[in-house]
Amino acid sequence: MERTKFILNENEVPTSWYNILADLPEPMPPVLHPGTGKPIGPDDLAPLFPMALIQQEMSSERYIEIPDEVSDIYRLWRPTTLFRAHRLEKALDTPAKIFYKYEGSSPPGSHKPNTAVAQAYYNKKEGINRITTETGAGQWGSALSFGGACFGLEIKVYMVRISYDQKPYRRIMMETWGGKCVPSPSPDTKAGRDMLAKDPDCPGSLGLAISEAVEEAVGRDDTHYSLGSVLNHVLLHQTVIGLETRKVMMEKADVYPDIIVGCIGGGSNFAGMFLPFVKDKIDGTKPDLRIINVESTSCPTLTKGPYAYDFGDEAGLTPLLKMYTLGHDFIPPPVHAGGLRYHGMAPIISHLYKLGLVEARAEHQLGTFKAGVTFARSEGIISAPETNHAIKVVIDEALACKKSGEAKTILLAHSGHGHVDMAAYEAYFAGRLKDYDYPKEKVEESLANLPKVD
Ligand SMILES: Cc1ncc(COP(=O)(O)O)c(C=O)c1O
């Protein structure tokens, strides 16, 4: 009998996060102050984040210890299980060996609490009792509400309007954990009011929701801001996924992946998975390892955007990040994978892509739902629409193995379940979903507004 589940013991869970900044072959471009155009320092970020997170954002220490208080809460769902997808392999009749590390078993149902709990902890430790944030699909807002409940913090979430309407149960999850959720654009901030005056039916975007959350945090002394993806410290916290996976694969399953696949919105779940592996590529031990980032064709940041300095938010309130971007005021078409509708990409992933260490692919939503249904009917798990993007590419790679006869090992970063996304599945089964082509003209308009940097 071949094994299906591989699980570390609780005492084998990593006690530190891995910081790729210590091992990059070339340093990252600096983050710039939007006013001066000069590299920012810790004080520039102090109105938004606790100092411990600012230090992590800039640290070059290779391993950063996970506080005991965070590990205690991680133990509610970590370590997560590594599955061998025997039934999917059989359904595809492929010689490939498919593995997936499943983050959907966390309380909110995705990878997001890996950083939400850590961020809530560091804020509480520095005396902050209130945090604002944005959410797309609602996964991040519910994860931070859960993190807030763990440490007694008040959480206010600006949820992208289209997702707020499509996914009411996510809002109720946030409220169950004690969070407050409002649709964005909202009348609560200037950024929201300006947008509502321009377009009262605006579906919202992650960039705009970030503007609202940042504006409120900057305007109140008792409030900080928290971002669920993109930034270095967020990716750092997510490396608990890749560290666990590397250990369980090598020590319990006795395999090493040939290909790693994950979906990317701002890049946090997939970077969390692949960063501890990309290290092996950088140091030359695994030069042939392929790492495939999968994005949505409606928001094809890596595959179609330029590598440029841009704001992280719509209104231009954040520092300038060097990243692949479609322009900070680009509002992507309303695909159901709300978490993949972000105009930019994590600077760390952008840098690694520029250096040729990782690949990227964009997928249309119909194909991704088809793949998600194949996965559900073989492996059982009903996946989030975001995760379905990665599943589509895993299936394509497994079918390529069938053609070539190669028994490659494919590892999927499975970012979450889709139990709160059943309306999207219903729309798919009813034939109401459509593919969106990349809105080239809108992106060009938006790219014309990129900030000028010398
Ligand atoms: C289940 C799931 N996967 C992936 C993502 C994309 O985010 P990231 O690229 O930061 O992992 C999201 C974001 O909301 C999500 O909810």
The ligand as an SDF file (V2000), in Angstrom:
LIG
                    3D

 16 16  0  0  0  0  0  0  0  0999 V2000
   -7.0840   30.8030   -1.1540 C   0  0  0  0  0  0  0  0  0  0  0  0
   -6.2180   31.8970   -1.6690 C   0  0  0  0  0  0  0  0  0  0  0  0
   -5.1570   31.5800   -2.4410 N   0  0  0  0  0  0  0  0  0  0  0  0
   -4.3470   32.5270   -2.9300 C   0  0  0  0  0  0  0  0  0  0  0  0
   -4.5650   33.8700   -2.7000 C   0  0  0  0  0  0  0  0  0  0  0  0
   -3.6540   34.8690   -3.3140 C   0  0  0  0  0  0  0  0  0  0  0  0
   -2.8930   35.5800   -2.3980 O   0  0  0  0  0  0  0  0  0  0  0  0
   -1.3450   35.3590   -2.2700 P   0  0  0  0  0  0  0  0  0  0  0  0
   -0.7600   35.4730   -3.6410 O   0  0  0  0  0  0  0  0  0  0  0  0
   -0.8690   36.4260   -1.3550 O   0  0  0  0  0  0  0  0  0  0  0  0
   -1.1350   33.9960   -1.6960 O   0  0  0  0  0  0  0  0  0  0  0  0
   -5.6530   34.2530   -1.8960 C   0  0  0  0  0  0  0  0  0  0  0  0
   -5.8870   35.6720   -1.6000 C   0  0  0  0  0  0  0  0  0  0  0  0
   -6.9000   36.0930   -1.1200 O   0  0  0  0  0  0  0  0  0  0  0  0
   -6.4910   33.2450   -1.3730 C   0  0  0  0  0  0  0  0  0  0  0  0
   -7.5390   33.5530   -0.5990 O   0  0  0  0  0  0  0  0  0  0  0  0
  1  2  1  0
  2  3  1  0
  2 15  2  0
  3  4  2  0
  4  5  1  0
  5  6  1  0
  5 12  2  0
  6  7  1  0
  7  8  1  0
  8  9  2  0
  8 10  1  0
  8 11  1  0
 12 13  1  0
 12 15  1  0
 13 14  2  0
 15 16  1  0
M  END
$$$$
